[in-house]
Amino acid sequence: MECGGAPPLLRSLPKSKIVVLRRSSGHSYPMPDRATPWPHAPKHQVSESGAYFVTAGTYLKAQYFRTPQRLEVLQRGLLTVARDFSWELEAWAVFSNHYQFVAHSQSDSADATSLSQMLGVLHTRTAGWINRLDKTPGRKVWHNFWDTRLTYQKSYLARLNYVHQNAVKHRLVPLANQYRWCSARWFESVASTAMVRSIYGFKTNALTVGDDFTPIVD
């Protein structure tokens, strides 16, 4: 998974998937230079095993992941555990004090029994890394996570759009694909133009989502 300290900043997904490198300074815990495990193209169809909408927040909503480097670590960590636990991510957004994603559970599982274990691995590793970075051993970093099983296609598609556009909702960027730590740019690069327009056309203002966070980026 991620673990470490001064990685190149996030490899954004430009049109040709060119890797853009820039190194942060002032951190003493080097992190292995690992490629981000981008998911396969999304299916945009609720499977029999179910799709899940997940929100996880930091303890007391603290802004532990407020820098580009920390957001890079958290995003790469999420994509890595999803791959390792055979979850298919279709949308995600990573912020300074929480993250959200929509994903399908394991193809050989009828429920989300591995979700807690998967996020436990993510939280243990990212908490350990951030506490070494901040020299605060044992500090509580993560609070909890909430999941909702999505069984209706329209509800599922609306939540995909909600997650893709979440950085805009939080007023961090004017366009979703300008936020480097979410799935919007990846989605626009792997899906057809018609599919992108269709997903982005779903209204989200009627959704009931626990998202009372105020993230920042330093």
Backbone as CSV, one residue per row, in Angstrom:
resi,resn,N_x,N_y,N_z,CA_x,CA_y,CA_z,C_x,C_y,C_z
1,MET,0.833,-1.195,0.000,0.000,0.000,0.000,0.861,1.235,0.000
2,GLU,0.414,2.362,0.598,1.187,3.578,0.414,2.381,3.678,1.330
3,CYS,2.248,4.021,2.564,3.281,4.163,3.584,4.488,4.971,3.113
4,GLY,4.966,5.915,3.902,6.161,6.643,3.589,6.004,8.120,3.770
5,GLY,6.732,8.969,2.963,6.653,10.368,3.264,6.810,11.386,2.185
6,ALA,7.729,11.328,1.246,7.889,12.436,0.311,7.790,11.943,-1.117
7,PRO,6.575,11.550,-1.552,6.421,10.990,-2.886,6.280,12.072,-3.927
8,PRO,6.424,11.706,-5.198,6.003,12.663,-6.220,4.532,12.933,-6.015
9,LEU,4.108,14.114,-6.339,2.699,14.412,-6.184,1.886,13.585,-7.149
10,LEU,0.606,13.594,-6.962,-0.300,12.724,-7.705,-0.075,12.751,-9.195
11,ARG,-0.040,11.558,-9.770,-0.008,11.484,-11.214,-1.404,11.726,-11.754
12,SER,-1.659,12.925,-12.191,-2.956,13.221,-12.777,-3.128,12.403,-14.040
13,LEU,-4.343,12.213,-14.459,-4.585,11.425,-15.655,-4.892,12.339,-16.835
14,PRO,-3.884,12.865,-17.487,-4.139,13.679,-18.669,-4.680,12.816,-19.787
15,LYS,-4.893,13.436,-20.932,-5.502,12.724,-22.043,-4.700,11.489,-22.428
16,SER,-3.383,11.595,-22.425,-2.562,10.472,-22.829,-1.926,9.761,-21.643
17,LYS,-2.435,10.047,-20.434,-1.949,9.426,-19.211,-0.470,9.718,-18.980
18,ILE,-0.055,10.932,-19.272,1.328,11.334,-19.033,1.506,11.571,-17.543
19,VAL,2.597,11.079,-16.988,2.876,11.267,-15.574,3.556,12.602,-15.370
20,VAL,2.994,13.406,-14.474,3.572,14.704,-14.143,4.207,14.580,-12.776
21,LEU,5.486,14.863,-12.668,6.201,14.677,-11.415,6.615,16.017,-10.830
22,ARG,6.446,16.098,-9.510,6.931,17.265,-8.777,7.157,16.799,-7.351
23,ARG,8.240,17.164,-6.744,8.578,16.626,-5.441,8.329,17.646,-4.343
24,SER,7.679,17.172,-3.261,7.476,18.017,-2.097,8.768,18.067,-1.292
25,SER,8.924,19.104,-0.485,10.115,19.230,0.338,9.724,19.372,1.790
26,GLY,10.711,19.188,2.668,10.486,19.430,4.076,9.924,18.245,4.827
27,HIS,9.936,17.045,4.251,9.435,15.864,4.939,10.570,14.854,5.071
28,SER,10.625,14.152,6.185,11.745,13.283,6.473,11.411,11.810,6.404
29,TYR,10.217,11.454,5.919,9.834,10.063,5.829,9.592,9.700,4.373
30,PRO,10.653,9.257,3.672,10.496,8.961,2.249,9.503,7.840,2.022
31,MET,8.765,7.942,0.941,7.798,6.928,0.577,8.214,6.271,-0.717
32,PRO,8.084,4.943,-0.821,8.430,4.275,-2.077,7.690,4.899,-3.254
33,ASP,8.385,5.037,-4.356,7.801,5.615,-5.562,6.985,4.536,-6.262
34,ARG,5.703,4.473,-6.006,4.851,3.430,-6.546,3.835,4.022,-7.510
35,ALA,3.530,3.256,-8.533,2.537,3.703,-9.501,1.145,3.626,-8.892
36,THR,0.314,4.587,-9.230,-1.066,4.583,-8.752,-1.847,3.500,-9.497
37,PRO,-2.502,2.588,-8.777,-3.237,1.496,-9.429,-4.620,1.937,-9.901
38,TRP,-4.680,2.651,-11.012,-5.956,3.142,-11.507,-6.901,1.975,-11.811
39,PRO,-8.183,2.112,-11.501,-9.143,1.032,-11.772,-9.375,0.843,-13.264
40,HIS,-10.060,-0.260,-13.585,-10.481,-0.485,-14.956,-11.656,0.440,-15.283
41,ALA,-12.010,0.498,-16.532,-13.145,1.329,-16.935,-14.400,0.906,-16.187
42,PRO,-15.192,1.862,-15.690,-16.386,1.523,-14.905,-17.484,0.878,-15.745
43,LYS,-18.302,0.041,-15.076,-19.391,-0.648,-15.758,-20.668,0.198,-15.812
44,HIS,-20.866,1.043,-14.782,-22.068,1.867,-14.682,-23.343,1.025,-14.672
45,GLN,-23.271,-0.078,-13.953,-24.428,-0.964,-13.832,-24.385,-1.612,-12.457
46,VAL,-25.509,-1.546,-11.720,-25.572,-2.184,-10.412,-25.492,-3.694,-10.600
47,SER,-24.538,-4.327,-9.944,-24.352,-5.766,-10.092,-25.170,-6.522,-9.055
48,GLU,-25.247,-7.836,-9.238,-25.978,-8.659,-8.287,-25.330,-8.632,-6.906
49,SER,-24.031,-8.477,-6.867,-23.336,-8.434,-5.576,-23.506,-7.100,-4.876
50,GLY,-24.022,-6.101,-5.597,-24.319,-4.827,-4.971,-23.258,-3.771,-5.184
51,ALA,-23.703,-2.526,-5.199,-22.801,-1.377,-5.232,-22.963,-0.652,-3.906
52,TYR,-21.884,-0.057,-3.427,-21.910,0.584,-2.119,-21.380,2.012,-2.206
53,PHE,-22.055,2.892,-1.479,-21.637,4.285,-1.338,-21.055,4.418,0.064
54,VAL,-19.801,4.828,0.151,-19.082,4.828,1.425,-18.531,6.216,1.730
55,THR,-18.675,6.627,2.978,-18.079,7.864,3.478,-17.271,7.536,4.720
56,ALA,-16.059,8.046,4.824,-15.232,7.879,6.020,-14.642,9.226,6.390
57,GLY,-14.579,9.518,7.678,-14.077,10.809,8.133,-12.976,10.681,9.164
58,THR,-12.149,11.699,9.254,-11.105,11.727,10.273,-11.720,12.028,11.637
59,TYR,-10.993,11.706,12.668,-11.445,11.945,14.037,-11.596,13.451,14.269
60,LEU,-12.764,13.853,14.720,-13.110,15.257,14.967,-12.987,16.108,13.701
61,LYS,-13.037,15.431,12.549,-12.963,16.100,11.241,-11.675,16.916,11.077
62,ALA,-10.628,16.467,11.731,-9.338,17.162,11.656,-8.782,17.105,10.232
63,GLN,-8.059,18.145,9.847,-7.553,18.290,8.475,-6.181,17.619,8.320
64,TYR,-6.103,16.341,8.604,-4.822,15.647,8.595,-4.223,15.491,7.197
65,PHE,-5.067,15.482,6.169,-4.586,15.232,4.810,-4.735,16.491,3.955
66,ARG,-4.278,17.622,4.483,-4.571,18.923,3.884,-3.576,19.341,2.804
67,THR,-2.481,18.626,2.646,-1.494,19.022,1.637,-1.572,18.101,0.421
68,PRO,-1.057,18.550,-0.727,-1.058,17.683,-1.910,-0.387,16.339,-1.673
69,GLN,0.730,16.341,-0.958,1.438,15.090,-0.692,0.568,14.122,0.102
70,ARG,-0.105,14.617,1.111,-0.924,13.756,1.963,-2.162,13.254,1.216
71,LEU,-2.719,14.106,0.390,-3.848,13.674,-0.432,-3.419,12.600,-1.424
72,GLU,-2.219,12.752,-1.961,-1.676,11.745,-2.869,-1.559,10.393,-2.173
73,VAL,-1.046,10.401,-0.973,-0.875,9.163,-0.212,-2.228,8.508,0.059
74,LEU,-3.190,9.309,0.482,-4.504,8.754,0.811,-5.200,8.213,-0.433
75,GLN,-5.142,8.946,-1.529,-5.787,8.463,-2.743,-5.140,7.171,-3.234
76,ARG,-3.821,7.155,-3.292,-3.146,5.958,-3.770,-3.412,4.777,-2.836
77,GLY,-3.501,5.073,-1.532,-3.822,4.016,-0.585,-5.201,3.437,-0.815
78,LEU,-6.189,4.298,-1.063,-7.550,3.827,-1.319,-7.604,2.968,-2.570
79,LEU,-6.978,3.422,-3.640,-7.000,2.657,-4.881,-6.266,1.326,-4.730
80,THR,-5.236,1.329,-3.898,-4.463,0.105,-3.701,-5.243,-0.942,-2.918
81,VAL,-5.871,-0.549,-1.811,-6.616,-1.552,-1.039,-7.831,-2.039,-1.817
82,ALA,-8.435,-1.165,-2.609,-9.562,-1.602,-3.438,-9.109,-2.690,-4.409
83,ARG,-7.975,-2.483,-5.022,-7.431,-3.504,-5.915,-7.116,-4.790,-5.152
84,ASP,-6.469,-4.657,-4.011,-6.042,-5.836,-3.251,-7.211,-6.646,-2.707
85,PHE,-8.326,-5.965,-2.409,-9.495,-6.657,-1.864,-10.558,-6.921,-2.934
86,SER,-10.202,-6.717,-4.180,-11.083,-7.012,-5.324,-12.378,-6.211,-5.304
87,TRP,-12.281,-4.944,-4.910,-13.403,-4.025,-5.025,-13.213,-3.196,-6.286
88,GLU,-14.281,-2.974,-7.009,-14.228,-2.225,-8.259,-14.712,-0.790,-8.012
89,LEU,-13.762,0.123,-7.923,-14.107,1.530,-7.713,-14.660,2.124,-8.998
90,GLU,-15.750,2.890,-8.856,-16.331,3.576,-10.008,-16.316,5.086,-9.835
91,ALA,-16.198,5.551,-8.606,-16.076,6.983,-8.337,-15.458,7.133,-6.950
92,TRP,-14.613,8.142,-6.793,-14.029,8.398,-5.484,-13.623,9.856,-5.389
93,ALA,-13.537,10.341,-4.161,-13.059,11.698,-3.896,-12.387,11.690,-2.533
94,VAL,-11.157,12.170,-2.496,-10.338,12.159,-1.291,-10.081,13.599,-0.871
95,PHE,-10.321,13.877,0.411,-10.178,15.245,0.917,-9.334,15.272,2.189
96,SER,-9.152,16.474,2.711,-8.277,16.656,3.871,-8.819,15.996,5.133
97,ASN,-10.140,15.830,5.232,-10.705,15.256,6.456,-11.750,14.166,6.212
98,HIS,-11.889,13.719,4.968,-12.801,12.613,4.687,-12.593,12.123,3.260
99,TYR,-13.226,11.027,2.952,-13.244,10.551,1.573,-14.555,9.833,1.316
100,GLN,-14.895,9.725,0.053,-16.108,9.022,-0.355,-15.813,8.213,-1.606
101,PHE,-16.543,7.119,-1.766,-16.410,6.359,-3.005,-17.663,5.535,-3.258
102,VAL,-17.822,5.154,-4.510,-18.843,4.197,-4.937,-18.096,3.029,-5.549
103,ALA,-18.425,1.816,-5.106,-17.718,0.640,-5.604,-18.613,-0.585,-5.553
104,HIS,-18.260,-1.563,-6.361,-18.923,-2.865,-6.336,-18.142,-3.798,-5.422
105,SER,-18.868,-4.601,-4.664,-18.202,-5.567,-3.800,-17.610,-6.691,-4.630
106,GLN,-16.856,-7.565,-3.979,-16.181,-8.657,-4.661,-17.159,-9.453,-5.515
107,SER,-16.719,-9.844,-6.691,-17.593,-10.549,-7.621,-18.060,-11.900,-7.081
108,ASP,-17.285,-12.472,-6.158,-17.673,-13.766,-5.600,-18.369,-13.640,-4.247
109,SER,-18.799,-12.422,-3.916,-19.440,-12.196,-2.621,-20.786,-11.520,-2.817
110,ALA,-21.786,-11.962,-2.039,-23.128,-11.400,-2.156,-23.323,-10.216,-1.232
111,ASP,-22.323,-9.873,-0.448,-22.452,-8.738,0.466,-21.120,-8.008,0.556
112,ALA,-21.012,-7.136,1.550,-19.809,-6.311,1.680,-18.996,-6.729,2.898
113,THR,-18.853,-8.023,3.103,-18.178,-8.504,4.307,-16.721,-8.075,4.384
114,SER,-16.088,-7.826,3.248,-14.672,-7.443,3.263,-14.466,-5.937,3.381
115,LEU,-15.541,-5.160,3.356,-15.399,-3.701,3.357,-14.712,-3.198,4.623
116,SER,-15.171,-3.672,5.773,-14.587,-3.239,7.038,-13.113,-3.602,7.125
117,GLN,-12.768,-4.803,6.677,-11.373,-5.228,6.695,-10.537,-4.371,5.754
118,MET,-11.060,-4.105,4.572,-10.341,-3.298,3.593,-10.043,-1.902,4.125
119,LEU,-11.063,-1.254,4.689,-10.861,0.096,5.193,-10.029,0.096,6.471
120,GLY,-10.089,-1.014,7.211,-9.222,-1.131,8.381,-7.757,-1.103,7.984
121,VAL,-7.430,-1.791,6.902,-6.055,-1.770,6.394,-5.675,-0.359,5.952
122,LEU,-6.561,0.277,5.202,-6.294,1.644,4.732,-6.071,2.588,5.902
123,HIS,-6.946,2.538,6.892,-6.865,3.473,8.016,-5.639,3.208,8.885
124,THR,-5.314,1.947,9.095,-4.136,1.624,9.907,-2.864,2.139,9.248
125,ARG,-2.735,1.915,7.961,-1.509,2.312,7.271,-1.388,3.819,7.104
126,THR,-2.486,4.473,6.733,-2.405,5.931,6.556,-2.256,6.648,7.891
127,ALA,-2.895,6.127,8.946,-2.734,6.736,10.276,-1.301,6.594,10.756
128,GLY,-0.728,5.417,10.558,0.655,5.217,10.969,1.603,6.141,10.227
129,TRP,1.373,6.294,8.909,2.240,7.155,8.121,2.111,8.620,8.527
130,ILE,0.869,9.099,8.691,0.657,10.506,9.011,1.174,10.839,10.409
131,ASN,1.081,9.887,11.335,1.574,10.135,12.689,3.091,10.122,12.752
132,ARG,3.738,9.304,11.920,5.201,9.377,11.845,5.624,10.713,11.243
133,LEU,4.888,11.141,10.239,5.202,12.410,9.586,5.074,13.578,10.567
134,ASP,4.017,13.554,11.379,3.751,14.644,12.324,4.395,14.435,13.692
135,LYS,5.098,13.286,13.853,5.736,12.955,15.137,4.707,12.931,16.278
136,THR,3.579,12.276,16.007,2.504,12.156,17.003,2.090,10.692,17.123
137,PRO,2.965,9.836,17.650,2.658,8.406,17.717,1.404,8.123,18.545
138,GLY,0.561,7.221,18.023,-0.633,6.822,18.756,-1.823,7.740,18.617
139,ARG,-1.687,8.857,17.933,-2.806,9.791,17.759,-3.926,9.120,16.961
140,LYS,-5.164,9.348,17.365,-6.305,8.807,16.639,-6.541,9.652,15.397
141,VAL,-6.518,9.026,14.240,-6.648,9.741,12.974,-8.034,9.561,12.365
142,TRP,-8.516,8.318,12.327,-9.797,8.031,11.686,-10.887,7.808,12.710
143,HIS,-12.090,8.246,12.348,-13.233,8.100,13.252,-14.065,6.875,12.911
144,ASN,-14.685,6.865,11.765,-15.590,5.778,11.408,-15.885,5.857,9.916
145,PHE,-16.634,4.870,9.439,-17.119,4.957,8.061,-18.572,4.521,8.019
146,TRP,-19.278,5.005,6.993,-20.688,4.698,6.803,-20.870,4.171,5.392
147,ASP,-21.658,3.130,5.253,-21.880,2.588,3.912,-23.365,2.404,3.649
148,THR,-23.748,2.580,2.393,-25.120,2.393,1.934,-25.100,1.494,0.718
149,ARG,-25.888,0.432,0.755,-25.971,-0.442,-0.412,-26.929,0.179,-1.420
150,LEU,-26.491,0.255,-2.652,-27.282,0.859,-3.722,-27.882,-0.254,-4.582
151,THR,-29.202,-0.289,-4.656,-29.884,-1.344,-5.408,-30.680,-0.804,-6.590
152,TYR,-30.931,0.497,-6.628,-31.675,1.104,-7.729,-30.706,1.823,-8.662
153,GLN,-30.847,1.573,-9.935,-29.920,2.095,-10.917,-29.823,3.623,-10.882
154,LYS,-30.951,4.318,-10.812,-30.924,5.780,-10.820,-30.246,6.336,-9.570
155,SER,-30.509,5.718,-8.424,-29.858,6.154,-7.189,-28.357,5.941,-7.261
156,TYR,-27.984,4.838,-7.837,-26.565,4.511,-8.010,-25.877,5.518,-8.934
157,LEU,-26.494,5.825,-10.064,-25.904,6.759,-11.015,-25.834,8.175,-10.448
158,ALA,-26.851,8.563,-9.681,-26.839,9.891,-9.062,-25.692,10.014,-8.066
159,ARG,-25.425,8.952,-7.320,-24.314,8.985,-6.360,-22.958,8.955,-7.053
160,LEU,-22.894,8.307,-8.202,-21.662,8.406,-8.986,-21.376,9.867,-9.318
161,ASN,-22.379,10.567,-9.792,-22.197,11.973,-10.132,-21.857,12.795,-8.896
162,TYR,-22.523,12.496,-7.786,-22.260,13.228,-6.543,-20.786,13.128,-6.151
163,VAL,-20.244,11.925,-6.222,-18.851,11.725,-5.823,-17.903,12.384,-6.828
164,HIS,-18.150,12.200,-8.118,-17.310,12.851,-9.131,-17.263,14.367,-8.912
165,GLN,-18.401,14.962,-8.550,-18.527,16.423,-8.455,-18.300,16.973,-7.051
166,ASN,-17.898,16.131,-6.118,-17.851,16.553,-4.721,-16.869,17.686,-4.466
167,ALA,-15.757,17.707,-5.179,-14.792,18.791,-4.992,-15.377,20.139,-5.400
168,VAL,-16.264,20.125,-6.388,-16.956,21.351,-6.783,-17.936,21.763,-5.693
169,LYS,-18.652,20.802,-5.148,-19.592,21.072,-4.055,-18.876,21.748,-2.883
170,HIS,-17.666,21.291,-2.594,-16.887,21.851,-1.488,-16.121,23.113,-1.887
171,ARG,-16.329,23.585,-3.115,-15.753,24.830,-3.612,-14.228,24.818,-3.633
172,LEU,-13.674,23.662,-3.912,-12.225,23.549,-4.030,-11.755,23.819,-5.447
173,VAL,-12.625,23.558,-6.431,-12.319,23.784,-7.846,-13.612,24.164,-8.558
174,PRO,-13.518,24.871,-9.684,-14.729,25.193,-10.450,-15.222,24.032,-11.299
175,LEU,-14.296,23.152,-11.700,-14.631,21.985,-12.514,-14.067,20.739,-11.845
176,ALA,-14.860,19.676,-11.826,-14.456,18.473,-11.101,-13.130,17.905,-11.594
177,ASN,-12.898,17.939,-12.915,-11.680,17.325,-13.438,-10.416,18.122,-13.115
178,GLN,-10.567,19.269,-12.472,-9.411,20.047,-12.039,-8.920,19.633,-10.659
179,TYR,-9.720,18.829,-9.955,-9.313,18.352,-8.625,-8.576,17.035,-8.800
180,ARG,-7.331,17.000,-8.402,-6.446,15.881,-8.721,-6.698,14.636,-7.877
181,TRP,-7.460,14.760,-6.809,-7.630,13.626,-5.904,-9.056,13.096,-5.909
182,CYS,-9.614,13.043,-7.096,-10.932,12.439,-7.264,-10.948,11.711,-8.602
183,SER,-12.052,11.079,-8.895,-12.148,10.204,-10.068,-12.595,10.911,-11.337
184,ALA,-12.953,12.189,-11.270,-13.574,12.847,-12.419,-12.698,12.805,-13.666
185,ARG,-11.449,13.161,-13.530,-10.577,13.205,-14.708,-10.345,11.802,-15.271
186,TRP,-10.152,10.835,-14.378,-10.020,9.434,-14.797,-11.282,8.983,-15.532
187,PHE,-12.454,9.285,-14.950,-13.728,8.893,-15.549,-13.875,9.470,-16.950
188,GLU,-13.543,10.734,-17.102,-13.674,11.387,-18.403,-12.700,10.815,-19.432
189,SER,-11.624,10.209,-18.967,-10.627,9.650,-19.885,-10.942,8.216,-20.306
190,VAL,-11.753,7.489,-19.516,-12.021,6.082,-19.839,-13.444,5.832,-20.325
191,ALA,-14.353,6.765,-20.084,-15.747,6.596,-20.505,-16.014,7.373,-21.795
192,SER,-17.057,6.978,-22.496,-17.425,7.689,-23.719,-17.983,9.069,-23.373
193,THR,-17.932,9.966,-24.347,-18.472,11.307,-24.133,-19.948,11.244,-23.778
194,ALA,-20.677,10.350,-24.434,-22.101,10.203,-24.153,-22.338,9.728,-22.720
195,MET,-21.505,8.796,-22.250,-21.659,8.304,-20.885,-21.329,9.385,-19.866
196,VAL,-20.280,10.142,-20.117,-19.918,11.236,-19.217,-21.065,12.234,-19.107
197,ARG,-21.633,12.626,-20.226,-22.745,13.575,-20.206,-23.951,12.992,-19.479
198,SER,-24.179,11.707,-19.673,-25.317,11.061,-19.023,-25.160,11.048,-17.503
199,ILE,-23.980,10.629,-17.024,-23.740,10.571,-15.577,-23.772,11.970,-14.978
200,TYR,-23.110,12.928,-15.623,-23.062,14.292,-15.102,-24.431,14.978,-15.161
201,GLY,-25.356,14.386,-15.888,-26.691,14.963,-15.978,-27.623,14.567,-14.843
202,PHE,-27.225,13.580,-14.028,-28.083,13.159,-12.931,-28.063,14.196,-11.808
203,LYS,-29.251,14.567,-11.349,-29.357,15.555,-10.283,-28.999,14.924,-8.938
204,THR,-28.340,15.700,-8.101,-27.891,15.191,-6.801,-28.457,15.961,-5.621
205,ASN,-29.205,17.035,-5.900,-29.674,17.885,-4.799,-30.714,17.210,-3.917
206,ALA,-31.339,16.142,-4.400,-32.342,15.450,-3.597,-31.761,14.287,-2.798
207,LEU,-30.470,14.017,-2.973,-29.848,12.906,-2.264,-29.662,13.226,-0.786
208,THR,-29.830,12.222,0.042,-29.547,12.352,1.473,-28.169,11.766,1.727
209,VAL,-27.202,12.644,1.905,-25.813,12.222,2.054,-25.211,12.900,3.278
210,GLY,-24.592,12.108,4.154,-23.904,12.674,5.317,-22.573,13.241,4.892
211,ASP,-22.517,14.517,4.589,-21.306,15.121,4.047,-21.126,16.525,4.622
212,ASP,-21.209,16.637,5.942,-21.066,17.947,6.586,-19.591,18.202,6.953
213,PHE,-18.754,18.106,5.950,-17.323,18.352,6.121,-16.943,19.632,5.385
214,THR,-15.863,20.252,5.849,-15.328,21.444,5.181,-13.857,21.209,4.898
215,PRO,-13.529,20.532,3.816,-12.124,20.216,3.526,-11.356,21.427,3.009
216,ILE,-10.045,21.353,3.116,-9.154,22.406,2.635,-7.980,21.760,1.903
217,VAL,-7.273,22.566,1.122,-6.012,22.145,0.519,-5.018,23.275,0.732
218,ASP,-3.918,22.988,1.419,-2.903,24.015,1.667,-2.085,24.291,0.413
